[in-house]
Amino acid sequence: MSLINRELSWLSFNQRVLQESLDKSVPLVERIRFLGIYSNNMDEFFRVRVATIHRMIALRNRKVEGFDGSPSALLDEIQTTVKRQRRVFELSYARILKELGEQGFVQVNENTVSDENKEFLNEYYRNELKRDIVPIILGTKKKFPRLKDDGIYLAVKFCQHEKEKKHYALIQIPSSHPRFITLPTTNGKQNVILLDDVIRLHLSNIFSIFKFDEIHAYTFKFTRDAEITLDDDISISMMEKMEESIKQRKKGSPIRFVYDQNMPADLLKFLLKSLGIEKYDHQDSGSRYHNFKDFMKFPDFGIKEFTYEPLPPLEHPVLRDSRSVIKTVLKQDILLHYPYQKFDYLVDLLRESAIDPKVLSIKINIYRVAPKSQVINALRVAIQNGKSITVVVELQARFDEENNMYWANNLREHGARIIYGVPGLKVHSKLIQITRMVGRKKQLVAHVGTGNFHGGTAKVYGDYGLLTANPLITNEVEKVFNLLENNIERGLYRKLFVSPFNTRRKFINLINREVKNAKRGLPAYINIKLNNLVDKKLIQKLYDASQAGVKVRLIIRGICCLVPGVKGKSENIEAISIVDRYLEHVRYFSFCNNGNPEHYLSSADWMVRNLDKRIEVTAPILDKGIQQEVADIFEIQWSDNQKARILDRAQANKYRTVEGEAHRSQTEIYAYYQKKLERDAAV
């Protein structure tokens, strides 16, 4: 079976992110922020995927899916690819700094900062920074401190030549301060300096009690294995298991060590030995700056041309003048499309439910929410108004575990019923169920979505949220919540696809139907939009569909293990990936069904974990108007010839070119919704 290795495909995706930093049509500061996104992605890749490969090596696994070689050989290939991308990264950063400099904005360091700006920084150091600098003196006889793998550190070496003495020290760059300090304008130039260099500038002051002839500091960071292993002791609560597992994660094995290439050999050797970095761990020498994820917050200096033109979320034409979200949804289904439309409507739905006398209960899944969450606030108000609130909190949402534990405790203290899902299965569905009683009649209002209830990510993640009171869907959403509450009520689902019970089978049936129609000479096509396409069985079904003559179009943001365009196997499959200002996060499917298309939205990617090891929900779109809308959006994205890259075996990420006028899908989708508003207003 022809497959692309998932790790190498993921690196290809991150290369597409890196391409955005090189694209001169992208505003300058946005290009720097793409470097930050690339860096943040890479950190998570090493913490999760590379760590998994290390475990495969330790277990002496010999085979890797989609790769002709051992796990060790794959690790070598990853390291080669990462180093190649690192060179492109540094080239991109240098180009951006040069272009900023040409426009009068200069990044300076401790050696190039002007005397006038030094005085400003001296004041900043004395008044703001000094007391947050906690140097640790290192030595062979001292226990090496436990370091955070999301921190940035300066390894300091100071020498006294006459006595041939040298000392090592460690400074963690404090995260309580901004990484970038904007300096007063001098000689017509607006300067910015990294906090790292502010500390370097004041090393003599920090270590003033020591005698030394020279002192230097070198940035490094390292990454640990982020795997969480849960104790299966049934006498221990889920919360206790997670708390202990997070503690163990902070002691995880080192996976990657990134350091300043100018670091002296003796200091490097000392750090590697102290941190337990083995020769087969990923060691990456580079420039003096690391932890580029902070570059996502690079200042824009108040210059509007340095950032994207604002596209404020739009009103929804149906909800714009509505006094009641619930009553509107009771009349018709509504699709919310973030970030093009306001996330506020979802919060309004919950706030209205909190005070509606007819509402008895609210049930909701929480996978990720914002640190200051309006969704949580609305739930607390509902509790105060006597509503029954059930919150299914997924404690194993990777890297959000502590945030979710906090909200679980907070909501429990306020009176919510907290459920930690189904044993052995992550709850990744995006569901809300609101129960109303009108006389003796029960009304259900539901939300089924593709993204989290997170007001922050809703500004930058493309996601669908379907609001419906259609009993064909709401009755089955109720069954999913019964399953989550009771663990044994699996339920029978005719409209919803619910992982791990029927999702795989339902999608296979839909593909098989297209295959049968194609073989009969009937119209047949499949359109799919996903974050990741990895599952072998479903990929094989798409190959079968292609060989039967079914036209398959794929828009895959991240990992795509399927190989399109192979003669005799996948020649009827085309695949593109769109990387632009917003993160493409929608999971959407349409099947021709002999000219009567069926449309679905989902929380699930096509990966084994989403199909077989999680609670995921896929819902049909039954409203004809919304069906047309999602079909239109897919066609707009498929026509993209500005930010779409071709996915193929070579993984070269060539930009997709289409003859005729330029199409940039994310801009055109915004215009599409603007026109809908204008048409509605005209009526």
Summary of the structure (lengths in Angstrom):
residues: 683
radius of gyration: 27.1
end to end distance: 54.5
largest distance: 92.3
contacts: 2244
relative contact order: 0.09
helix: 40%
strand: 23%
